[in-house]
Amino acid sequence: MKPVCMVIGAGAGIGGHVGKRFAMEGYHAVLCRRSDEEGLNRLVADIVDVGGSASGYLLNVAEADSIESRVAAVEAEIGPIEVVAYN
Protein backbone atom coordinates (compact mmCIF):
# COMPACT_ATOMS: atom_id res chain seq x y z
CA MET A 1 0.00 0.00 0.00
CA LYS A 2 1.34 3.42 -0.95
CA PRO A 3 1.33 6.33 1.45
CA VAL A 4 -1.44 8.82 0.67
CA CYS A 5 -1.13 12.56 0.09
CA MET A 6 -4.37 14.55 -0.12
CA VAL A 7 -4.27 17.91 -1.87
CA ILE A 8 -7.26 20.19 -1.37
CA GLY A 9 -7.19 22.87 -4.03
CA ALA A 10 -5.43 20.78 -6.68
CA GLY A 11 -5.85 23.15 -9.59
CA ALA A 12 -3.62 23.73 -12.58
CA GLY A 13 -1.06 25.68 -10.54
CA ILE A 14 0.59 25.06 -7.19
CA GLY A 15 -1.89 22.47 -5.88
CA GLY A 16 -1.65 20.31 -8.99
CA HIS A 17 2.14 20.49 -8.95
CA VAL A 18 2.26 19.50 -5.28
CA GLY A 19 0.12 16.46 -6.07
CA LYS A 20 2.33 15.51 -9.03
CA ARG A 21 5.47 15.83 -6.95
CA PHE A 22 4.17 13.58 -4.18
CA ALA A 23 2.95 11.04 -6.76
CA MET A 24 6.41 10.96 -8.35
CA GLU A 25 7.90 10.28 -4.90
CA GLY A 26 5.76 7.16 -4.43
CA TYR A 27 2.60 8.52 -2.84
CA HIS A 28 -0.93 8.00 -4.05
CA ALA A 29 -2.07 11.57 -4.72
CA VAL A 30 -5.70 12.31 -3.85
CA LEU A 31 -6.48 15.48 -5.75
CA CYS A 32 -9.50 17.57 -4.76
CA ARG A 33 -10.85 20.71 -6.33
CA ARG A 34 -14.13 22.59 -6.32
CA SER A 35 -14.85 22.60 -10.06
CA ASP A 36 -13.53 21.73 -13.54
CA GLU A 37 -13.93 17.96 -13.51
CA GLU A 38 -12.38 17.75 -16.97
CA GLY A 39 -9.23 19.50 -15.76
CA LEU A 40 -9.14 17.27 -12.68
CA ASN A 41 -9.39 14.14 -14.81
CA ARG A 42 -6.61 15.45 -17.06
CA LEU A 43 -4.37 16.06 -14.03
CA VAL A 44 -4.97 12.53 -12.74
CA ALA A 45 -4.29 11.10 -16.21
CA ASP A 46 -1.04 13.09 -16.49
CA ILE A 47 0.17 11.55 -13.23
CA VAL A 48 -0.86 8.02 -14.18
CA ASP A 49 0.68 8.37 -17.66
CA VAL A 50 4.12 8.88 -16.15
CA GLY A 51 3.79 5.97 -13.73
CA GLY A 52 2.34 7.73 -10.69
CA SER A 53 -0.75 6.88 -8.71
CA ALA A 54 -3.61 9.36 -8.30
CA SER A 55 -7.34 9.81 -7.99
CA GLY A 56 -9.44 12.94 -8.20
CA TYR A 57 -12.59 14.23 -6.56
CA LEU A 58 -14.70 17.34 -6.81
CA LEU A 59 -14.95 18.84 -3.33
CA ASN A 60 -16.69 22.01 -2.22
CA VAL A 61 -15.17 22.76 1.18
CA ALA A 62 -17.91 25.31 1.90
CA GLU A 63 -20.42 22.46 2.27
CA ALA A 64 -20.86 21.17 5.80
CA ASP A 65 -18.87 17.99 6.54
CA SER A 66 -17.51 17.79 2.99
CA ILE A 67 -13.88 17.52 4.08
CA GLU A 68 -14.63 15.07 6.89
CA SER A 69 -16.65 12.87 4.54
CA ARG A 70 -13.96 12.85 1.86
CA VAL A 71 -11.20 12.07 4.37
CA ALA A 72 -13.22 9.16 5.79
CA ALA A 73 -13.91 7.80 2.29
CA VAL A 74 -10.26 8.10 1.21
CA GLU A 75 -9.00 6.36 4.32
CA ALA A 76 -11.56 3.56 3.93
CA GLU A 77 -11.03 3.06 0.18
CA ILE A 78 -7.38 3.99 -0.45
CA GLY A 79 -5.52 4.06 2.87
CA PRO A 80 -4.47 6.30 5.72
CA ILE A 81 -3.62 9.86 4.75
CA GLU A 82 -0.06 10.76 5.72
CA VAL A 83 0.16 14.24 4.19
CA VAL A 84 -2.47 16.93 3.58
CA ALA A 85 -1.88 20.12 1.62
CA TYR A 86 -4.61 22.76 1.70
CA ASN A 87 -3.90 25.11 -1.15
ROPAMAR-191478 format. One record per residue (C-alpha): residue in three letters; residue number from 1; chain; x, y, z. Coordinates in pm, 1 decimal, always signed. Layout:
// ROPAMAR-191478
<'ala' NUM 'A' <X Y Z>>
...
END
This chain:
// ROPAMAR-191478
<'met' 1 'A' <+0.0 +0.0 +0.0>>
<'lys' 2 'A' <+134.2 +341.8 -95.5>>
<'pro' 3 'A' <+132.7 +633.0 +145.3>>
<'val' 4 'A' <-144.5 +882.0 +67.2>>
<'cys' 5 'A' <-113.3 +1256.3 +8.7>>
<'met' 6 'A' <-437.2 +1455.1 -11.6>>
<'val' 7 'A' <-427.1 +1790.9 -187.3>>
<'ile' 8 'A' <-726.5 +2018.6 -137.4>>
<'gly' 9 'A' <-719.1 +2287.1 -402.9>>
<'ala' 10 'A' <-543.1 +2078.0 -668.2>>
<'gly' 11 'A' <-584.7 +2314.9 -959.1>>
<'ala' 12 'A' <-361.7 +2372.5 -1258.4>>
<'gly' 13 'A' <-106.3 +2568.3 -1054.3>>
<'ile' 14 'A' <+58.5 +2505.7 -719.0>>
<'gly' 15 'A' <-189.3 +2246.7 -587.6>>
<'gly' 16 'A' <-165.3 +2031.5 -898.7>>
<'his' 17 'A' <+213.9 +2049.3 -895.4>>
<'val' 18 'A' <+225.8 +1950.4 -528.3>>
<'gly' 19 'A' <+11.6 +1645.8 -606.9>>
<'lys' 20 'A' <+232.5 +1550.8 -902.6>>
<'arg' 21 'A' <+546.7 +1583.2 -695.2>>
<'phe' 22 'A' <+417.1 +1358.4 -418.5>>
<'ala' 23 'A' <+295.5 +1104.5 -675.6>>
<'met' 24 'A' <+640.6 +1096.5 -834.7>>
<'glu' 25 'A' <+789.9 +1028.0 -490.4>>
<'gly' 26 'A' <+576.4 +715.7 -442.9>>
<'tyr' 27 'A' <+260.1 +852.4 -284.0>>
<'his' 28 'A' <-93.3 +800.1 -404.8>>
<'ala' 29 'A' <-207.2 +1156.6 -471.9>>
<'val' 30 'A' <-569.8 +1230.6 -384.8>>
<'leu' 31 'A' <-648.3 +1547.6 -574.5>>
<'cys' 32 'A' <-949.5 +1757.0 -475.7>>
<'arg' 33 'A' <-1084.7 +2071.3 -633.2>>
<'arg' 34 'A' <-1412.7 +2258.5 -632.1>>
<'ser' 35 'A' <-1485.1 +2260.2 -1005.9>>
<'asp' 36 'A' <-1353.1 +2172.6 -1353.5>>
<'glu' 37 'A' <-1393.2 +1796.5 -1350.7>>
<'glu' 38 'A' <-1238.2 +1775.3 -1697.3>>
<'gly' 39 'A' <-922.9 +1949.9 -1576.4>>
<'leu' 40 'A' <-913.8 +1727.2 -1268.1>>
<'asn' 41 'A' <-938.7 +1413.6 -1481.0>>
<'arg' 42 'A' <-661.4 +1545.4 -1706.2>>
<'leu' 43 'A' <-436.8 +1606.2 -1403.1>>
<'val' 44 'A' <-497.1 +1253.0 -1273.8>>
<'ala' 45 'A' <-429.1 +1110.2 -1621.2>>
<'asp' 46 'A' <-104.1 +1309.0 -1649.0>>
<'ile' 47 'A' <+17.4 +1155.1 -1323.3>>
<'val' 48 'A' <-86.5 +802.1 -1417.7>>
<'asp' 49 'A' <+67.7 +837.0 -1766.4>>
<'val' 50 'A' <+412.2 +887.8 -1615.2>>
<'gly' 51 'A' <+378.8 +597.5 -1372.6>>
<'gly' 52 'A' <+234.3 +773.1 -1069.3>>
<'ser' 53 'A' <-74.9 +687.7 -870.8>>
<'ala' 54 'A' <-360.8 +935.7 -830.2>>
<'ser' 55 'A' <-733.6 +981.4 -799.0>>
<'gly' 56 'A' <-943.6 +1294.5 -820.4>>
<'tyr' 57 'A' <-1259.0 +1422.7 -656.2>>
<'leu' 58 'A' <-1470.2 +1733.6 -681.3>>
<'leu' 59 'A' <-1494.7 +1883.8 -333.0>>
<'asn' 60 'A' <-1668.6 +2201.3 -221.6>>
<'val' 61 'A' <-1516.6 +2276.3 +117.8>>
<'ala' 62 'A' <-1791.0 +2531.4 +190.0>>
<'glu' 63 'A' <-2041.6 +2246.4 +226.8>>
<'ala' 64 'A' <-2085.7 +2116.7 +579.8>>
<'asp' 65 'A' <-1887.1 +1798.9 +654.5>>
<'ser' 66 'A' <-1750.9 +1778.8 +299.5>>
<'ile' 67 'A' <-1388.1 +1752.1 +408.0>>
<'glu' 68 'A' <-1462.9 +1507.4 +688.6>>
<'ser' 69 'A' <-1665.3 +1286.8 +453.8>>
<'arg' 70 'A' <-1396.1 +1285.2 +186.1>>
<'val' 71 'A' <-1120.1 +1207.1 +437.4>>
<'ala' 72 'A' <-1321.8 +916.0 +579.2>>
<'ala' 73 'A' <-1390.7 +779.9 +228.9>>
<'val' 74 'A' <-1026.4 +809.9 +120.7>>
<'glu' 75 'A' <-899.7 +635.9 +432.3>>
<'ala' 76 'A' <-1156.2 +356.5 +392.5>>
<'glu' 77 'A' <-1103.2 +306.0 +17.9>>
<'ile' 78 'A' <-737.7 +399.4 -44.7>>
<'gly' 79 'A' <-552.0 +406.3 +286.8>>
<'pro' 80 'A' <-447.2 +629.7 +572.4>>
<'ile' 81 'A' <-362.4 +985.6 +474.5>>
<'glu' 82 'A' <-6.2 +1075.9 +571.6>>
<'val' 83 'A' <+15.7 +1424.4 +418.6>>
<'val' 84 'A' <-247.0 +1692.7 +357.5>>
<'ala' 85 'A' <-188.3 +2011.6 +161.7>>
<'tyr' 86 'A' <-461.1 +2276.1 +170.4>>
<'asn' 87 'A' <-389.5 +2510.6 -115.5>>
END
